[in-house]
Amino acid sequence: MRCVSLCVRGKWFRVPRGGPSASVRSLGSEALRRYHLAKKPEDGDGDRERDFSMRRCQGGELLHLEDRAEDVLEDEDFVQMVFAGENPRHDFFLLAMALQSSYQEPKEYVSLDGDSLTTGALVSLGQGLFKIKLTPAAEEKAIKCREVIDAVIREDRVVYGVNTGFGMLARTLIPKEQLVQLQANVIRSHCAGVGAPLSVERTRMLLVLRINVLAKGYSGVSKETLDAMIKAFNASCLPWVPEKGTVGASGDLAPLAHLTLGLMGEGRMWSPQSGWADARAVLEGHGLKPLVLKAKEGIALINGTQLISSVGAEAVERALGVARQADVIAALSVEALKGSAKAFHSAIHAVRPHPGQMEVAARLRSLLDSDVFPSQISESHRSCGRVQDAYTLRCIPQVHGVVHDTIAFVHKVISTELNSATDNPLVFAETGEVMSNGNFHGEYPAKALDYLAIGVHELASISERRIERLVNPALSDLPAFLVQDGGLNSGFMLAHCTAAALVSESKALCHPSSVDSLSTSAATEDHVSMGGWAARKALEVVEHVEQVLAIELLAACQALEFLRPLKTTTPLEKVHELLRSVVSPWDKDRIMSPDIVAAHTLVRQQKVWSTVEPYMDQYKKKLEI
């Protein structure tokens, strides 16, 4: 049935949109009828005959009451009724963002068990590609774990986080009749985050990762609460979570508190239908009830490293993608600068057998001049007499290689963290024990993500030096700044400046945050990881690397234009064709930023890699024959 969600004085009703002749007014009248049926007798009946207007929640458009509903409203639209003489609720309009989501409700499900979530799957879930459900085993674990907490309460045992205060207040015993209030209090008081909200995609990642960790069955959260969180995720009802405010121990308290607050129907929340609006209204508009947290559930929902780990998972996935494409883009620069492939010979790298170094050298051999893929450019300078190339060309396997190995290490740490119980206290259903612990401490992912930033930055550092060689005629034997009529045209002069600026910013961001610690919670939490900042700046460094390599891709392909009619190898020519499908050659000055954005998009979407991968596979198969 086609329905819209209609709000009357803060109460939500799902109303059928009606047949072809149904008007906006008739929708409002039906919602008003339901509103009065739900009212208490003592509330009076004064609104029944009052005039009203109708507004869409997304965008705030005023609807004409005599328009046909099917002409002006989509299925599952959100609408607010406003009585004459009253103002519309501002939380729907003044806080609404001009955010038009391309979100399509997914049909497929990912099963969560708390043990097998991958970084790639988490990023896909963040993109809204799947719904989620618990495995039967995870549901059973949650039920048994909750039974332990119920027994603690029933037997009046004193257990931290269940019937005590938190942090320095752990010795304060909370009466049984106040345990529900305690949960709401801890969530509200811990909502102290600041800054811009996480994006829709990153909030999805945060929510689903928290669900996955709770699904391990060591937190004592009831199955009813888990089910409510899953329903909110599947409806894409996502709370407002400020990105700053965590010190990474006791976990990511502030961000996770904001996440939980929205699920409680407080604060702001986003859905594809409503945009940003009042959390309770969004939940009720989707037929969902706000969470009412049981004993222990407040601290269970906010103790953990899920902000560090979810942002870190995106950083490591993007790092994986950009690192392998960096090898391809570097190969283009080797060709454009008439470099030699001799330094990539397998015998050289076999005697220094770091995995990443050997992998990069093999990749370069599959892309550069060979019997499988000959290069006219390489043939043109075979007898040039140059003994060796500059480090930025000759040492690509050594520099890129350690980046690949760094990413592999970080990927392992983050993958472990995604499937770890990081709550405090932990509940062990097998023994009935509830144990305080330090698994919430974010030092592992914090240190790893600091290492990721330092490692992946080197791809941008060496790329910027290759860009310098491409645009400097003294080093390239190409026109200055890769453009004809230099002086009249500036060509890639400022594109190189942008690359230099990004590299410089990243150098500052590479200073590790995890070497810092400030004592908090009245010296109870006297060593912290600062992992939230480690994750956010690692992601920023990865984005800078993508942008610098996008500029190198533009410059290397432009340099190839000056070597025509000679052609490079087939796989590299295909990369050139890919870029030219979105960016034309630079024959005279034009605005550069759109070209950089277009090239960056190709890198973000892994198009450079998908273009060459079949040719690299072909190279390997021919070597095996």
C-alpha positions in Angstrom: 0.0 0.0 0.0 1.3 3.5 -0.9 1.5 5.6 2.3 2.9 8.8 3.5 4.0 9.6 7.1 2.1 12.6 8.5 2.9 14.5 11.7 0.2 16.2 13.7 1.4 18.1 16.7 4.4 15.8 17.1 2.4 12.6 16.6 3.1 10.5 13.5 0.6 8.6 11.5 1.1 6.4 8.4 -1.7 7.4 6.1 -2.6 5.7 2.8 -2.0 8.0 -0.1 -5.4 7.1 -1.6 -6.6 6.7 -5.2 -5.9 8.9 -8.2 -8.4 11.5 -7.0 -7.3 11.7 -3.4 -6.2 15.3 -2.5 -3.6 16.6 -0.1 -6.6 17.9 2.0 -8.1 14.4 2.3 -4.7 13.1 3.6 -4.7 15.8 6.2 -8.3 15.2 7.2 -7.6 11.5 7.7 -4.5 12.2 9.7 -6.5 14.7 11.9 -9.2 12.0 12.4 -6.5 9.5 13.6 -5.0 12.2 15.8 -8.3 12.9 17.6 -8.9 9.2 18.1 -5.6 8.9 19.8 -6.1 12.0 22.0 -7.2 11.7 25.7 -10.7 13.0 26.4 -9.3 15.6 28.8 -7.2 17.1 25.9 -10.4 18.6 24.4 -11.5 18.7 20.8 -10.8 22.2 19.7 -8.6 21.4 16.8 -11.2 19.5 14.8 -12.6 22.4 12.8 -9.4 24.5 12.6 -7.8 25.3 9.3 -4.5 23.7 8.5 -1.7 23.7 6.0 0.6 20.9 4.9 4.3 20.9 4.3 6.8 18.3 3.0 9.5 17.7 5.6 12.2 17.3 3.0 12.7 20.8 1.6 9.8 22.4 3.5 7.6 23.0 0.5 4.1 24.2 1.2 1.6 21.9 -0.5 -1.7 23.1 -2.1 -4.5 21.3 -0.3 -6.5 20.8 -3.5 -3.6 19.2 -5.4 -3.8 15.5 -6.1 -1.7 13.7 -3.5 -0.1 11.4 -6.1 1.0 14.5 -8.2 3.0 16.2 -5.4 4.0 13.4 -3.0 6.2 10.3 -3.3 5.5 7.0 -1.7 6.8 7.1 1.9 7.1 10.9 1.9 7.2 12.8 5.3 4.6 15.6 5.7 3.8 17.9 8.6 0.4 19.5 9.3 0.5 23.0 10.7 -2.6 24.6 12.2 -3.6 28.1 11.4 -1.9 30.6 13.7 0.9 28.2 14.7 4.4 28.0 13.3 5.8 24.8 11.8 8.3 22.9 13.9 11.6 24.4 13.1 13.5 21.2 13.5 12.1 19.9 10.2 13.1 22.9 8.2 15.8 25.1 9.7 17.9 22.1 10.5 17.1 20.3 7.2 20.1 20.0 4.9 19.9 20.4 1.1 21.0 16.7 1.0 19.3 14.7 -1.7 20.3 11.1 -1.1 20.8 8.7 -3.9 20.2 6.0 -1.4 18.2 3.0 -2.8 16.8 0.6 -0.2 18.9 -2.6 -0.5 17.3 -6.0 -0.9 20.2 -8.2 0.2 21.3 -8.9 3.7 24.7 -9.3 5.5 24.6 -11.6 8.5 26.5 -10.3 11.5 28.0 -12.7 14.0 30.6 -10.5 15.7 33.5 -12.5 14.4 33.7 -12.2 10.6 33.1 -8.6 9.5 35.7 -7.3 7.0 36.8 -3.8 6.3 35.5 -4.1 2.7 32.1 -5.3 3.9 31.9 -2.5 6.5 32.6 0.1 3.8 29.9 -1.5 1.6 27.4 -1.4 4.5 28.3 2.3 5.0 27.4 2.9 1.4 23.9 1.5 2.0 24.4 -1.5 -0.2 23.0 -4.1 2.2 20.7 -4.6 5.2 21.7 -6.6 8.2 20.5 -9.4 10.4 22.0 -11.4 13.2 23.0 -15.0 12.8 21.0 -17.5 14.9 24.1 -18.2 16.9 24.6 -14.5 17.7 21.0 -14.1 18.8 21.5 -17.1 21.2 24.7 -15.6 22.6 22.9 -12.2 23.2 20.1 -13.9 25.1 22.4 -16.0 27.3 24.6 -13.0 28.0 21.6 -10.8 29.0 20.4 -13.6 31.4 23.6 -13.0 33.4 22.9 -9.3 33.8 19.3 -10.0 34.8 20.6 -12.4 37.5 23.0 -9.8 38.8 20.1 -7.3 39.2 17.7 -10.0 40.7 20.3 -11.1 43.2 21.3 -7.5 44.2 25.0 -8.1 43.4 27.1 -5.0 43.1 28.7 -4.9 39.6 30.4 -1.9 38.0 28.4 -0.5 35.1 25.3 -2.4 36.1 24.2 -0.9 39.4 27.0 1.6 40.1 28.1 5.0 38.8 30.8 5.3 36.2 34.5 6.3 36.1 35.4 8.0 39.4 31.8 7.4 40.6 32.2 3.6 40.4 31.8 3.3 44.2 28.3 4.9 44.1 25.6 2.3 44.4 22.5 3.0 42.4 19.1 1.7 43.7 17.3 -0.8 41.5 14.4 1.5 40.9 16.8 4.1 39.4 18.7 1.8 37.0 16.6 2.8 33.9 17.1 6.5 34.7 20.8 5.8 35.1 21.0 4.6 31.5 19.4 7.7 30.1 21.5 9.9 32.3 24.8 8.4 31.2 23.9 8.8 27.5 22.7 12.4 27.8 25.7 13.5 29.9 28.2 11.8 27.6 26.8 13.6 24.5 29.5 16.3 24.6 30.8 16.0 21.1 31.6 19.0 18.9 32.3 19.7 15.2 30.7 18.7 12.0 28.6 15.5 12.0 29.9 12.3 10.5 28.7 11.8 7.0 25.7 9.5 6.3 28.0 6.8 5.1 30.3 7.0 8.2 27.4 7.1 10.6 26.1 3.9 9.0 29.5 2.3 9.5 29.6 3.4 13.1 26.1 2.0 13.8 26.6 -1.3 12.1 30.0 -1.8 13.7 28.6 -1.2 17.1 25.9 -3.8 16.4 28.5 -6.3 15.2 30.5 -5.9 18.4 27.4 -6.3 20.6 26.5 -9.4 18.6 29.6 -11.1 20.0 27.6 -11.7 23.2 29.8 -10.2 25.8 28.1 -6.9 26.5 24.8 -7.9 28.2 22.6 -6.0 25.7 19.2 -7.5 25.3 18.0 -9.0 22.1 15.2 -6.4 22.0 17.7 -3.6 22.0 19.8 -5.2 19.4 16.7 -5.7 17.2 15.7 -2.1 17.6 19.2 -1.0 16.5 19.1 -3.3 13.5 15.7 -1.9 12.5 17.0 1.6 12.6 20.0 0.7 10.5 17.9 -1.1 7.9 15.6 1.9 7.7 18.7 4.1 7.4 17.6 6.2 10.4 21.0 7.7 11.4 21.6 9.9 14.4 23.6 13.1 14.4 27.2 12.2 15.6 29.7 15.1 15.9 33.1 13.9 14.7 35.2 15.4 17.6 35.3 14.7 21.3 36.7 11.2 21.8 40.1 10.5 23.5 39.9 6.9 22.5 39.5 5.4 26.1 37.2 4.4 27.7 36.5 3.9 24.0 34.8 6.5 21.8 32.4 7.6 24.5 31.0 10.9 23.1 30.4 9.8 19.5 28.8 6.5 20.6 26.6 8.5 23.1 25.4 10.7 20.3 24.7 7.6 18.3 22.6 6.1 21.1 20.9 9.4 21.9 19.3 9.4 18.4 18.1 5.9 18.8 16.5 7.0 22.1 14.5 9.5 20.0 16.4 12.6 21.2 18.5 15.0 19.2 18.6 15.0 15.4 18.4 12.1 13.0 18.6 11.6 9.2 16.8 9.3 6.9 16.5 9.4 3.1 12.9 10.4 3.3 13.1 13.1 5.9 16.6 14.6 5.7 17.7 15.9 9.1 14.8 16.2 11.5 13.8 15.5 15.1 15.0 12.0 16.0 11.7 10.9 17.6 9.8 12.1 14.6 12.0 10.3 12.1 11.8 7.0 14.1 8.0 7.2 14.5 7.7 8.1 10.9 9.4 4.8 10.0 7.2 2.9 12.4 10.0 2.5 14.9 9.9 3.1 18.7 12.7 5.0 20.5 15.0 2.9 22.6 14.3 2.6 26.3 17.6 1.3 27.7 17.7 -1.5 30.3 20.2 -1.8 33.1 23.8 -1.9 31.9 22.8 -1.1 28.3 23.8 2.6 28.5 27.4 1.9 29.2 27.3 -1.1 26.8 26.4 1.0 23.9 29.1 3.7 24.4 32.1 1.7 25.6 34.3 0.7 22.6 36.6 1.7 19.8 34.0 1.8 17.0 34.6 5.4 15.8 38.3 4.8 15.6 37.8 1.4 13.9 35.0 2.5 11.4 36.9 5.6 10.2 40.1 3.5 10.2 38.4 0.8 8.1 37.5 3.4 5.5 41.1 4.8 5.6 42.7 1.4 5.1 40.3 0.4 2.3 41.0 3.6 0.4 44.7 3.2 1.1 44.6 -0.3 -0.4 43.0 1.1 -3.5 45.3 4.1 -4.0 48.5 2.2 -3.3 48.1 -0.2 -6.1 47.0 2.5 -8.5 50.0 4.5 -7.5 52.1 1.7 -9.0 50.2 2.1 -12.3 50.5 5.9 -12.4 54.2 5.8 -11.5 54.7 3.4 -14.5 53.1 6.1 -16.7 55.6 8.7 -15.4 58.5 6.3 -16.0 57.4 6.0 -19.7 56.7 9.8 -20.1 60.2 10.6 -18.6 61.8 7.9 -20.8 63.0 5.9 -17.8 64.5 2.4 -17.7 62.7 -0.7 -16.6 66.0 -2.5 -15.8 65.9 -1.5 -12.1 62.7 -3.6 -11.8 64.3 -6.9 -12.9 63.2 -9.8 -10.7 66.8 -10.8 -9.8 67.4 -7.4 -8.1 64.4 -7.8 -5.8 64.8 -11.5 -5.1 68.0 -10.6 -3.1 66.0 -8.1 -0.9 62.8 -10.1 -0.6 60.4 -7.7 1.1 56.9 -8.8 0.0 55.7 -5.3 -1.0 58.9 -4.5 -2.9 58.8 -7.7 -4.9 55.0 -7.1 -5.6 55.6 -3.6 -6.9 58.5 -4.6 -9.1 56.5 -7.4 -10.6 53.6 -5.0 -11.3 55.9 -2.5 -13.0 57.4 -5.3 -15.2 53.9 -6.3 -16.3 53.0 -2.7 -17.3 56.3 -1.5 -18.9 58.1 -2.6 -22.0 58.2 -6.4 -22.4 57.8 -9.1 -25.0 54.2 -9.3 -24.0 53.5 -5.6 -24.2 56.2 -3.7 -26.2 56.6 0.0 -26.0 57.5 2.3 -28.9 58.6 5.0 -26.4 60.9 2.6 -24.7 62.4 1.4 -28.0 63.0 5.0 -29.0 65.6 5.6 -26.2 67.0 2.1 -25.8 70.5 3.3 -26.9 70.5 6.7 -25.2 73.5 5.9 -23.0 71.8 6.9 -19.7 73.2 4.7 -16.9 70.5 5.0 -14.3 67.5 7.1 -13.4 66.7 9.4 -10.5 65.5 7.8 -7.3 61.9 8.8 -7.9 61.9 6.4 -10.9 64.5 3.8 -10.0 63.4 3.3 -6.3 59.6 3.0 -6.9 59.6 -0.7 -5.7 61.5 0.2 -2.5 59.4 3.2 -1.6 56.0 2.0 -2.8 56.7 -1.5 -1.5 57.0 -0.6 2.1 53.7 1.3 1.8 52.0 -1.9 0.7 53.5 -3.8 3.6 52.4 -1.0 6.0 48.9 -1.1 4.7 48.8 -4.9 5.1 49.9 -4.6 8.7 47.3 -2.0 9.5 44.6 -3.9 7.7 45.3 -6.9 10.0 45.0 -4.7 13.1 41.8 -3.0 12.1 40.2 -6.3 10.9 40.9 -7.8 14.4 39.5 -4.7 16.0 36.2 -4.9 14.0 35.5 -8.2 15.6 36.7 -7.6 19.1 34.7 -7.2 22.3 35.6 -3.8 23.6 33.0 -3.2 26.2 33.6 -2.7 30.0 32.6 -4.7 32.0 32.5 -7.8 29.8 29.9 -10.5 30.5 30.9 -14.2 30.2 27.8 -16.3 29.9 29.6 -19.6 30.3 30.8 -18.8 33.8 28.3 -16.1 34.8 31.2 -13.7 35.5 31.1 -9.9 34.8 34.7 -8.6 34.7 36.0 -5.1 34.5 38.8 -4.7 31.9 40.6 -2.4 29.5 39.6 -3.7 26.1 38.0 -0.3 25.4 41.5 1.3 25.2 42.2 2.4 21.6 45.9 2.1 21.6 46.1 -0.7 19.0 44.1 1.0 16.3 45.5 4.4 17.2 49.1 3.3 16.8 48.3 1.4 13.6 46.5 4.3 12.0 49.3 6.7 12.9 51.5 4.2 11.1 49.2 4.2 8.2 49.3 7.9 7.8 53.1 7.9 7.9 53.3 5.0 5.5 50.8 6.0 2.9 52.0 9.7 2.8 55.2 8.5 1.1 53.2 7.8 -2.0 52.3 11.5 -2.3 55.8 12.5 -1.3 57.5 10.6 -4.2 54.6 11.4 -6.6 55.1 15.1 -6.1 58.8 14.7 -7.0 57.8 12.9 -10.2 55.4 15.7 -11.0 58.3 18.1 -10.5 60.4 16.1 -13.0 57.5 16.1 -15.5 56.9 19.9 -15.4 60.6 20.9 -15.2 62.1 21.1 -18.7 65.6 20.8 -17.3 64.6 17.3 -16.0 62.1 16.1 -18.6 63.2 17.3 -22.1 59.5 18.2 -22.4 58.0 21.7 -22.8 57.9 23.7 -19.6 54.9 22.9 -17.5 53.7 20.6 -20.2 52.1 23.1 -22.4 52.9 24.8 -25.7 53.4 28.6 -25.9 54.9 28.8 -22.4 54.6 32.3 -21.0 51.3 32.9 -22.7 50.2 29.6 -21.1 51.2 28.4 -17.6 50.1 24.9 -18.0 50.7 22.6 -15.0 52.6 25.2 -13.0 49.9 25.6 -10.3 48.8 21.9 -10.4 52.3 21.1 -9.1 51.9 23.8 -6.5 48.6 22.1 -5.3 50.4 18.8 -5.1 53.2 20.4 -3.0 50.7 22.1 -0.7 48.9 18.7 -0.1 52.2 17.0 0.6 53.2 19.7 3.1 49.8 19.5 4.9 50.2 15.7 5.1 53.6 16.1 6.7 52.0 17.9 9.6 49.2 15.4 9.8 51.7 12.5 10.0 52.7 13.6 13.5 51.4 10.7 15.5 48.5 11.5 17.8 48.9 8.3 19.8 52.1 9.6 21.4 49.9 12.1 23.4 47.8 11.3 26.4 45.8 13.6 28.8 44.4 12.3 32.0 40.6 12.4 32.2 37.7 11.5 34.5 39.4 12.8 37.6 42.5 10.7 36.9 40.6 7.4 36.7 41.2 7.3 33.0 44.7 8.5 33.3 46.1 7.2 30.0 44.2 7.5 26.7 45.0 6.7 23.0 43.8 9.8 21.1 42.7 7.3 18.5 39.8 9.3 17.1 42.2 12.0 15.8 44.6 9.2 14.6 41.8 7.8 12.5 40.5 11.1 11.1 43.9 12.4 10.1 44.9 9.1 8.6 41.8 9.3 6.4 42.7 12.9 5.5 46.2 11.9 4.5 44.8 9.1 2.3 42.6 11.6 0.5 45.6 13.9 0.0 47.5 11.0 -1.5 44.6 10.3 -3.9 44.6 13.9 -5.0 48.3 14.2 -5.6 48.3 11.0 -7.6 45.4 12.3 -9.6 47.6 15.3 -10.5 50.5 13.0 -11.5 48.0 11.0 -13.6 47.0 14.2 -15.4 50.7 15.3 -15.9 52.0 11.9 -17.1 49.2 11.6 -19.6 49.8 15.2 -20.8 53.5 14.4 -21.2 52.6 11.4 -23.4 51.0 13.8 -25.8 54.4 15.3 -26.6 55.9 11.9 -27.4 53.3 11.1 -30.1 53.1 9.4 -32.5 55.0 7.0 -30.3 52.9 4.8 -28.1 53.5 3.2 -24.7 52.5 -0.3 -23.7 48.9 -1.5 -24.3 47.9 -1.4 -20.6 49.3 2.1 -20.1 47.7 3.3 -23.4 44.4 2.0 -21.9 44.9 4.2 -18.8 45.6 7.2 -21.1 42.3 6.4 -22.9 40.5 6.2 -19.6 41.7 9.7 -18.6 41.0 11.1 -22.0 37.4 9.9 -21.6 36.9 12.5 -18.9 39.7 15.1 -19.5 40.9 16.5 -22.8 44.5 17.2 -23.6 45.9 20.6 -22.4 46.5 22.6 -25.5 46.0 26.0 -23.8 45.2 27.3 -20.4 41.9 26.5 -18.8 40.5 26.0 -15.3 42.4 23.1 -13.8 40.3 22.2 -10.8 37.6 20.3 -12.7 40.3 18.1 -14.3 41.8 17.3 -11.0 38.4 16.4 -9.6 37.7 14.2 -12.6 41.0 12.4 -12.2 40.5 12.0 -8.5 37.1 10.4 -9.1 38.8 7.8 -11.4 41.2 7.0 -8.6 38.5 6.9 -5.9 36.4 4.6 -8.1 39.3 2.3 -8.7 39.0 2.8 -12.5 42.7 3.0 -13.1 43.2 -0.4 -11.4 40.2 -2.1 -13.2 41.6 -0.8 -16.5 45.0 -2.5 -16.2 44.2 -5.5 -14.1 43.2 -7.8 -17.1 46.4 -6.9 -18.9 48.5 -7.7 -15.8 46.8 -11.1 -15.6 47.5 -11.7 -19.2 51.2 -10.9 -18.6 51.4 -13.4 -15.8 49.7 -16.1 -17.8 52.1 -15.7 -20.7 55.1 -15.9 -18.4 53.7 -19.2 -17.1 53.5 -20.8 -20.5 
